[in-house]
């Protein structure tokens, strides 16, 4: 029996799957990862442009990068891997997605219980009064940057920048999902960004089976992974879906 059949049978047997996703699942939708020189990050150093201190001191400079990044997000569509997770949820197997991504593509693919560890770029937040508003295309034309109509301060996308704290609500929700899961699927993540990278270790320590889908081995691979499926998320997940007798079109509500 091949690995794909083994993983499909595991899902049928145990159910209660959670997915832990990283940049790799969205690279296939046209959104560049921080790690690895590609597109946007050849032009802007993420350690500088994605740091909260840079935003606070030079919001106009950082918004030059943000406009490009947000346009990529608005132009992106769910990949086959996103749709596969949507189909898994609709079939009753997938109970939660814990994602490090900030692009909102899991929502577009039909997932409903999404724990966004690093926030979501599709909303704006005021750092002073904490007012939040949906990010709309027309906001991007505000120069030199969008401002809060309550206190006139620069607004930033509600993603977690370097130097910011992970939302407590996300940590608590992830902990609850981990406690209840029987299988965790690690998908498209390097496993080096903490504290998010603790999630698979926590699941494994509670007895969850660990399935990893990545193009290269990661720190998870030798430590906790039981089934390593090498390849891109959009190559691997549709094959698992097929083994389960599901279709990507099942993802859509």
TACORWO-V446142 format. One record per helix or strand. SS is the DSSP state (alpha for helix, beta for strand). FROM is the first residue (numbers start at 1). TO is the last residue. If there is no record, write none. Layout:
# TACORWO-V446142
ss	from	to
SS	FROM	TO
SS	FROM	TO
This chain:
# TACORWO-V446142
ss	from	to
alpha	3	14
beta	17	21
alpha	24	27
alpha	40	43
alpha	46	49
beta	51	51
alpha	52	57
alpha	59	75
alpha	80	90
beta	94	99
alpha	105	108
beta	114	116
beta	119	126
beta	132	134
alpha	137	141
beta	147	147
beta	154	159
beta	162	162
alpha	168	180
beta	183	187
alpha	198	205
beta	209	214
alpha	219	223
beta	227	230
alpha	233	243
alpha	248	251
